[in-house]
Each structure stands twice: as structure tokens, then as C-alpha cells.
Amino acid sequence: MTPVVLATLGPTAFAAFVWGSLALVAVVFCYVAAAYAREALGAAGGGKRSEATGGDGRKR
Amino acid sequence: MVSTELALAVTVVALGAFTVAGVLHARGRVRTLDDYVTARGTTGPAATTATLVASVMGAWILLAPAEAGAAFGGLPAVLGYALGSAIPFLLFVPVGLRVRELLPEGHSLTEFALARYGRWMYALVVAVSIFYMSVFLAAELTGVAAALSLVAEVPQPYTAALIGGFVLLYTAYGGLVASVFTDTLQAIVILPLLAVSFAGAVLALGGAGSLHAAATAADPTLLDPTFGPGVAFGVYVAFAVLGANMLNQGVWQRVYAARDDESIRRGFLVAAVAVIPLVSLAGLFGIVSAALGLTADGGASVAFFLLVIEAFPEWIALSVVVLAVLLVASSADTMCTAIASLVTVDLARVVDAEGRTLGRAGRLLTALVAVGAAVVGAQGYSVLALFLTADLVAAAVFVPFLAGLWSTSLSDRGAVAASLAGLVVGTAYFPQFAPAIAALPVPTPTPSFLVAFAGATIVSAAATAVAHVVGGEQADLGTLGAEVRRLDSPMTDGGVIAEAGDGGSDGPTDGDAGADRANGGEEA
């Protein structure tokens, strides 16, 4: 029996799906790389963990 | 086809580079067992995102979503897989914050099970969690060994031994500290490699328009978002992935590794956003493989790699080899440290051993886990059935388990009973068990993965609600934290002890037994 096709993704929507997904991966990469660089630079400049909080954000 | 020698050389160089990086980073940072198993309070939002993406995104994303797209229902199956992979990260935001609130000094999900419920739920959670993570690890090594064998004819034992060996080197040495650091580096390499591989593949195959034309010409259902079987697959895989990830100690470790609550919120949210396009793109290549007729002979599980061989220039194929190796390494180190940490933390509770002994036990367990997984991975077994079985058990257990974070009246027996109720329903409908069920002298239901996974979750959730209402227990959630202590016993990482404040632990906090066990004679 031939399956019923209700709605096939059009070529424009398909292209948007492909390139949009790739763009989202690129955005996430840029965010992670930039934020991690900031964290690494911050850690190098100000110590890796806060003595006051023990590094977990909670005051002792 | 990539030459075997080139693929092996690239694999060794990539793994060697990350091993050196992991060892150097961990040197001087692992001062206590607590550092080794939790890397407590060390990752900001970006590092949390990176380590989550790298840990959870194993080589399976090059195998399973493509297989879903090729053989289990096209676009809706892929979208279900993508969304299902994101949901656990979203759920971990409230769960992670609650776990840190109730057990600020905790290390593992099993600690919570024991402190909140008791020995029965604890035993169930230990068994399910270790089973799932062991299967995950073996499946990863099996998958990458098969993929490299297909792309470059690398003998499967070589691949499994290389990855298992290198991962063992840096995880046994630096524990979670090394794992999180290499994860972050690997994510920074993996994300552009994935994007470049996928973009290169789309262009090599004639662009998105050509792919669309090929798919619609071959089978219009491949791109039909309402295609029934695909929707059903998308729903049940979401249940399967959700349960398994909520009982993944590797993710729980990263809840404690996060620097603060904001790191959990942003780290897990961005990770959820990140996995959707990654899984979608991977699944897309299964659809394309099916459209091009590459999976007609039953090669759906390696659809992505069939496409690599068929259509890609050698440089893309080589980048896919590196990608697959890094994907596996970043997940394998997570599973090794997670399984070892579970056993080590529990060992610390029941054995009055000193810190150095526990540390050695942790490293020995890491080695055993890595060697065992490499041996299994080299055999070329089909682990799909085991994977689904592990997912089914997790789907039945995770709701009663997590309910204890908020419910004060749910008892140990109530949670176990709710889990078993879900498990019975899931088992009855599970297609893998159909032959055994059919042999029983009872009416047999029609096997269905959808009913099995959704049924296991929904029935266990309903039974949890009933147990919550009728439960007579009044657990004091505010005192759970007192039952869990830091593992502040000193531990050498083979390097130099860090200076105060240099990524080490905070030292003894409350004069507990962990501090009492400190042997004080640690070598540098």
C-alpha cells in the first residue's frame, strides 16, 4: 500500500532547514569559543576559583 | 576511500594531542578525591555547555539519527530525535538546581537515591545507571570501530584499543578535571568539524535543491513531517533518550562541576539549543542516503558513512574520521569517569579506606571500565538491542527517582513499586522481548516501541503520583545534605600539588569522616 503523503517539505523550507541548522551550529560555536576564552582569560587574571565562595558560588 | 595508514596516523595524532592536553591541565589540580570525581565548581556557562555537548554527543549522532532518517520515518523521525535529545538538558535545569540545593556537597545520583529513599531504590538506580553507561560506552566504541573499518578499512580492534587506551591515560590520571577540560577543547573542534563536514557534503551533492529533488523523487514520505511511522518513532525515541539521560551520572557530575546556578541555567539551555541542529543535520544524511538508494541493501545504521564514501572528496572523509574519533573520545572519557565515580563514591561510604586507597581504586576502576569497553567494542557486536533495553529500564525508573527531589511522602518501596509498574508495562510491549512474552500462558499484547517507552514512562509516573498521595512517609528534604559529605581525602594526580586556590578543593569543610581519613602524608 502506498503511504499517504500529507505535506512534503518544499524546496525553500528544506533549504532553510539545512542552512539554518548549519548557521545555528556556527552561532553556538562562536558563543562557546568566545565565552570560554573570556572565562579562561578571567581565570588566568583573577584566580580560577573564588576563595570566598569555594568556587561553587555559595558563601562559607 | 581514505588509506588505512593515514586514518590510523590521524587518529593517533588527534588522541595523543588531547591526552597531553588533559594530563597537563589536570596536573596539580586534582588534590582530593572530590576533585577527581566532581571537579566541583570549576566550569562557567560556556565550559558547561561545551562539556555537555561533547559528552552527550558521541559517535551515535553520526549513526543513529541517520538510521532514523533512512529507515524509521524520514523527517519527523529526525526531528523527534533532535527535540528528544534537547529535552533532557532542559529538564536538567530545574533538576540540577534542586539537586545542588538539597545536596550541595553531593557527587552522584546514587547518593541522592540512598539519602532520599533507601537501599531498594538505591540498588535499582545503581544497576540501571551502570548498565546504561556501560552499554553507551561499548556502543560508542563498536560504532566508531565499524565506521573506521568502513571508511578506511582500519581493523576494528585497532580503533577500539587506540581510543580506549588514550582515554584511559588521561581519565585515570586526571579524572573529571581532565575529562571536562578535554571535552571543552573537543567541543571547540567538533562543532566546526561537524559544520564543515555537513556543509561540504551538501555542496558535494549538488546543494540543498538537488538533495530535495532527490528525496521527493525517491520517496515523498521522507520529507513529510506528518508521516505516521516517523512521528511515532520521534515520540518514543524522545521518551527513551529522556529517561536514559536523566540517569546518566556523567550529566550529574557536570551539575556539580558547574561553577554556580547561572552556569547550570545557561550551560544546559545552550546545550539544548546546540543539539537540535546537530542531530537534525546528522539525520538529514540518512534521508539523503535513502533517497540516493545507498541504504537499499540494509546499511541504514552506517548511512552517514556510506554517503561519505560515495560522494565526498578525501579531505572531507578524513575530517569525518577525526570527527568520529573525537566524538567517541569525548563521550568515552565521560562514561569512564562516571562509572568509576559511582563505584568510588559508594566505596567511600561502605569501606573505611584512606584517601590514597580510594584514589587508587578509582583509577583501577577507570582502567577496568576502559579495557572492558575496548574489548567489547572490538568484537563488532550489535548493541542496538542492549541500548534499547537500557533505555527502556531507564524510562521506567527516572520519574519515581526524580520525584523524590520534591515529594516528601514518596517512600522507598513506593518509588520501587512505581518503577516496577512501568517496567512491567514496558516489557510487555517491548518488541525485543516479544518471543519470550509469547511463550507465556497469558494474552500477549501487540509489540510496539511507542507503547513500550511511552507506557513505561507514563505508567511509572502515574504510579508515582498514587504512591505520593497514599505514601505515609514524611521525608525531611532539608536534612538530606547532612547525609552526604565531601571526599576531602588528599589524592595525588602524579603531578605537583596546586597552590592554595589553584583549582583544588576547599579543604575540609565540616570535620567529617572524609577529612578524618586524610592520611596527611601525600606525596607531591
Interface residues (C-beta under 8 A of the other chain):
Chain A: P3 V5 L6 A7 T8 L9 P11 F14 A15 F17 V18 W19 G20 S21 L22 L24 V25 A26 V28 F29 Y31 V32 A33 A34 A35 Y36 R38 E39 G47 K48 R49 E51 T53 G54 G55 D56 G57 R58 R60
Chain B: R40 G41 T42 G44 P45 A46 A47 T49 A50 V53 L75 R100 P104 T184 A187 I188 L191 P192 L194 A195 F198 A199 V202 A208 G209 L211 H212 A213 T216 P220 T221 L223 D224 P225 T226 F227 G228 R259 D260 D261 E262 V270 V273 A274 I276 P277 L278 S280 L281 L284 A500 G501 D502 G503 D506 T509
